[in-house]
Amino acid sequence: MSSVTILIPTFKEEHALPETIETLRRLDPQPDEILLVDGGSKDATVAIAQEAGLRVLHSPRKGRGAQINFGVANALGEIVCVLHADTHPPADAISVIQETMSDRRIALASFMPRLVGPKGTRWGSTLHNFIKTWYAPLLTRPHLFVRGVRLLFGDHAMFFRREDFIAIGGCDERLVVMEEAGLCINFTQLGRTRMVRRWIRTSDRRIAKLGSIKANYIYLKVGLMWAAGVREGLVDHYPDIR
């Protein structure tokens, strides 16, 4: 089986990280590597990761795109899964990743995100996240939509072959948000994209803070701006919620 690196790009994640680490400890089998790439946190993020025994690197440049690029360049695994610090994979995630990527026709894959908070699952926003993988390419890249391409996003815990990521040039480092959408489109040069029918649990903290309507409006607004070619300053329209 191919070796797997779980790559966690972080910035000020001291509150979310401990629970995520506990979830990763329950993975069976375990990944070959858990690599945290920090973007200059001044809180306890790095200390928590080091105490838990994670491999920690400090990215020379802040921003998820840049941190993912730096992490993949230094990853030991043949397959890399990019996991947000507030996202929790199922216990058999590594087996699912290895089995999925054994199909060489698949260039990029992910899980299905389920938005969860103290009050349970937010099914409305969870459904919207699923539908968005269809309507986003239909609206922004219809020529890819008719080929069966579905856009995958960061809270899906995307995974791919390390060599393929390097071959397509990685993430656009100008992007702090929406970096995964461009990455997804670039991966279609090499093969299919697939969302595995397995839930991955991700925090509803943004929706809890902003409200469902406002949060989903922001997701749509930023996505349309990205589709229109905006790259610099997208993060200004995407509130930083930790």
Residue pairs with C-beta under 8 A, 6 or more apart in sequence:
1 98
2 77
2 78
2 79
2 98
2 101
2 102
2 161
3 32
3 33
3 76
3 77
3 78
3 79
4 31
4 32
4 33
4 77
4 78
4 79
4 80
4 81
4 94
4 97
4 98
4 159
5 31
5 32
5 33
5 34
5 35
5 75
5 76
5 77
5 79
5 80
5 81
5 162
6 24
6 31
6 33
6 34
6 35
6 81
6 83
7 35
7 37
7 68
7 71
7 72
7 75
7 80
7 81
7 82
7 83
8 20
8 34
8 35
8 36
8 37
8 49
8 54
8 82
8 83
8 84
8 85
9 37
9 39
9 59
9 64
9 67
9 68
9 71
9 82
9 84
9 85
10 17
10 36
10 37
10 38
10 39
10 41
10 45
10 49
10 67
10 85
11 38
11 39
11 40
11 41
11 45
11 62
12 41
12 42
12 43
12 45
12 242
13 41
13 45
13 85
13 86
13 242
14 41
14 43
14 44
14 45
14 48
15 242
16 85
16 86
16 203
16 205
16 242
17 45
17 48
17 49
17 85
18 48
19 88
20 83
20 85
20 86
20 87
20 88
21 48
21 49
21 52
21 54
23 88
23 89
24 31
24 34
24 89
26 91
27 89
27 91
27 92
27 93
27 94
28 91
28 92
28 94
29 94
29 95
30 94
31 77
31 81
31 94
32 76
32 77
33 55
33 75
33 76
33 77
34 54
34 55
35 54
35 55
35 56
35 57
35 71
35 74
35 75
35 76
36 46
36 49
36 54
36 55
36 56
36 57
37 56
37 57
37 58
37 59
37 67
37 68
37 70
37 71
38 45
38 46
38 49
38 56
38 57
38 58
38 59
38 67
39 59
39 61
39 62
39 63
39 64
39 66
39 67
40 58
40 59
40 62
45 85
46 56
46 58
49 56
50 56
57 70
57 71
57 74
59 66
59 67
59 70
59 71
60 66
60 70
61 67
61 70
61 173
63 173
63 174
63 175
63 176
63 179
64 154
64 171
64 175
64 176
64 177
64 179
65 170
65 171
65 172
65 173
65 174
65 175
65 176
65 179
66 171
66 173
68 82
68 170
68 171
68 179
69 170
69 171
69 173
71 80
71 82
72 80
72 162
72 165
72 166
72 170
73 166
75 162
77 162
78 161
78 162
78 163
79 97
79 98
79 101
79 159
79 160
79 161
79 162
80 159
80 160
80 161
80 162
80 165
81 89
81 93
81 97
81 157
81 158
81 159
82 154
82 157
82 158
82 159
82 180
83 89
83 157
84 154
84 155
84 157
84 202
86 202
86 203
86 205
87 113
87 155
87 157
87 200
87 201
87 202
87 203
88 200
88 201
88 202
89 111
89 157
89 200
90 96
90 111
90 198
90 199
90 200
93 111
93 157
93 200
96 111
96 196
96 198
97 109
97 159
100 106
100 109
100 159
100 194
100 196
101 109
101 159
101 160
101 161
104 191
105 191
105 192
106 191
106 192
106 193
106 194
107 160
107 161
107 164
107 187
107 188
107 189
107 190
107 191
107 192
107 193
108 152
108 158
108 159
108 160
108 164
108 183
108 184
108 187
108 191
108 192
108 193
108 194
109 152
109 158
109 159
109 160
109 193
109 194
109 195
109 196
110 152
110 156
110 157
110 158
110 159
110 194
110 195
110 196
111 156
111 157
111 195
111 196
111 198
111 199
111 200
112 130
112 156
112 195
112 196
112 197
112 198
112 199
112 200
113 126
113 129
113 153
113 155
113 156
113 157
113 199
113 200
113 201
113 202
114 121
114 126
114 199
114 200
114 201
114 202
115 121
115 122
115 125
115 126
115 129
115 202
115 203
115 204
115 207
116 122
116 201
116 202
116 203
116 204
117 203
117 204
117 205
117 207
117 208
122 204
122 207
122 212
124 212
125 204
125 207
125 212
125 215
125 216
128 216
129 153
129 155
132 151
132 153
132 219
132 223
133 150
133 151
133 152
133 153
133 195
134 145
134 150
136 151
136 181
136 223
136 227
137 144
137 145
137 149
137 150
137 151
138 145
139 224
139 227
140 151
140 223
140 224
140 226
140 227
141 149
141 151
141 185
141 227
144 185
144 188
147 188
148 192
149 184
149 185
149 188
149 193
150 193
150 195
151 181
151 184
151 185
151 193
152 158
152 180
152 184
152 193
152 195
153 180
153 181
153 184
154 179
154 180
155 200
155 202
156 180
156 195
156 200
157 200
158 180
158 183
158 184
160 187
164 187
164 190
165 183
167 190
168 183
168 186
168 187
168 189
168 190
169 186
170 183
171 179
171 180
171 182
171 183
172 179
172 182
172 183
172 231
174 231
174 232
175 182
175 231
175 234
176 234
176 235
176 238
177 222
177 234
177 235
177 238
178 222
178 223
178 226
178 234
181 223
181 226
182 226
184 193
187 193
205 241
205 242
206 215
206 239
206 241
207 215
207 216
209 239
209 241
210 218
210 239
210 241
218 237
218 238
218 239
221 237
222 234
222 237
222 238
225 234
225 237
226 234
